[in-house]
Amino acid sequence: MSTAPDSSAGTAPGSSARSTGASGPANGHGTIHGVGLGPGGQDLLSVRADRLLRGARHVAFFRKAGRPGQARRIVEGMLPDGVIEFAMEYPVTTEIPFSDPRYNQIMSAFYEACAAHLRALAEAGEDVVVLCEGDPFFYGSFMHLYTRLRADVPVAVVPAITGMSAAWTATGQPITWGDDVLCVLMGTLPEDALVQHMQQADALVVMKIGRQIDKVRRALRTAGRYEEAWLVEYASMPNQTVQKLSEAEDRVTPYFSIIIVHGQGRRP
């Protein structure tokens, strides 16, 4: 598969310059497709996502430097021969804290550069499929491209199953009942904010755990929710694990980990 950019005219087979959900001007431009890949299993892709992937001429995806990237791994074996790949490598991950002003400056410049590359392809009449883990509009990097591109070229979004949906399904229990309130939290939040939300909501999903695991554990204990919590790693992937969080005290949680606390609302 080629990795060099190609700005020659043409559209990808099976795609449309104005497909459902597209925004931005047409003017003979190609379309940027933000394609949700779901939680990890190819058999959980939507029919639309499958069609766009198998007919793609240009594919773009985010990854950490030196890594193949989870989004690219999900579609292994699905892309056509000759597809042109554009790997968007994050300039920083955890080296600089989110609160450091440099983080926003570096990441903003990175997204601008990625958007410029995709914009040039679309303006040349090329369709581009941007691979998105989970759902493109749910805490995904694609949103930063979407806001920079939608006024200039057509952008279409293909929704998908979220990682949290796969995680609570893996526990074998419904996440919400009756009038339960579900709260989705980022482990990067301050501890007092985590506690407040954990105490107020009926059902909980905690994402972006990683190095935040000790803080999340403390917050769950303070909120009185620790014994109810489940830890799901690699939901829907071959190496999926599911266990009570209290039984995983010594585990180092990987990036693809989600904590689930089920609601206990009214039941018929």
Secondary structure, DSSP 8 states (H G I E B T S, - for coil): -B-S----S---TT--TT-TT-BS--TT---EEEEE-BSS-GGGS-HHHHHHHHT-SEEEEEEETTS--HHHHHTTTTS-TT-EEEEEEES-SSSS-TTSHHHHHHHHHHHHHHHHHHHHHHHTT--EEEEESB-TTSS-THHHHHHHHTTTS-EEEE----HHHHHHHHTTS-S--TT--EEEEETTS-HHHHHHHHHH-SEEEEE--GGGHHHHHHHHHHTT-GGGEEEEESTTSTT-EEEEGGG-TT----SSEEEEE-------
